[in-house]
């Protein structure tokens, strides 16, 4: 059960859950599809568009930029989008707190001739945009930023050529570049070193294909990069002084994307997937013993967070408690799973290890540090050791009060933690869930029942 104060703080008490849950739309899929529909010259129809703040902000942005947006059925999330007049004039756009939305839109706007200013609010103003500041000028775009952060002013258009970029910071930049290059109608080649979160780029390629854009890539088998030998090593190799391997592979990879000329976005009908990120909290609740059925997920989805199922190869209709112990999990390519995994680890006995902490610094909060500080308040010790998070689980969580740090995923993970805690948990700034899952608390309330 829950109590709340001024819609800001919620106290979640230990209680059983029972019933069926329909998972909301993926905001990652929604934002990609909304932007692609705006780039298509004609009417597209999108089904199951999400109701999160990020989705609403993207819809508002494309409308301000000249796309015609018509809501056909708000309950079912059906929208008609006509992009015929998209981006014909210079504009200033405020895009809420959406990291993905801003990174996609900066790149796409740079493919047009006009001047655009993109800004936001809250945590988005601290998220790095250095990638574009460094790389867009290489393809003809003038760009100014606030020390690598928003607001960003840019003037295109992109002049496509063969370029190489670093993909280790965020796949969102790579998805943005692909969408922008596809909009030029010219041939282009994009080489990406050390691409991370590959599945999200696959999502982008799939969406582009639905909207008529074909991009060839070696994303399934990226090229292994060769080590660059020193002059001294080459000399020793030639002279036979030592057996130096000057041709050895490094740990680095190169992914290449090629797009042909004369392509354009074409209108289509597109159904948006349910969100595995949002589902992860309910999946963890189920793993911990909640008697719930989870509906709406696509087991063939390319969403990276589907990796959570690797624990048990479980079937979604199974309602029994799963036997799990402390575990190791590499979340480098699915960093949004960290909060859910931390909940699961807290209730296991022993030390669980999650890899990929370096991907957490520039989320809505510094998520690694926040998980460490807030779990400590409810009796769970977390250690950050290089790129690893160590959770010292005891099989139980005491309870207490925590802050969400205005981070939607922190709020939701402690909502689930509270259900299995000893004393319940008060979550301050609980309204943060509206960024991705505005009905989360209502759904939790509905699933509660008396033991």
Secondary structure, DSSP 8 states (H G I E B T S, - for coil): -EEEETTTEEEE---EEEEEEE--B-HHHHHHHHHHHHHSSSEEEEES---SHHHHHHHHHHHHTT-EEEEEETTTTEEEEE-TTTT-S-EEEE-TT-HHHHHHHHHHHTTSSSEEEEE--GGGGGS--HHHHHHGGGGT-EEEEETTEEEEEEE------EEEEE-SS-HHHHHHHHHHHHHT-S-EEEEEES--SHHHHHHHHHHHHHTT--EEE-TTS-EEEE----HHHHHHHHHTSS---TT-EEEEEEEEEEE-SS------EEE--B-HHHHHHHHHHHHTT-EEEEES--TT---GGGGGGGGT---TT--S-----S-EEE-TT-GGGHHHHHHHHHTSEEEEEEE-GGGSTTSSS-HHHHHHHHHHHTT-EEEEETTEEEEEEES----EEEE-TT-HHHHHHHHHHHHTSSS-EEEETGGGGGGT-TTHHHHHHHHEE--
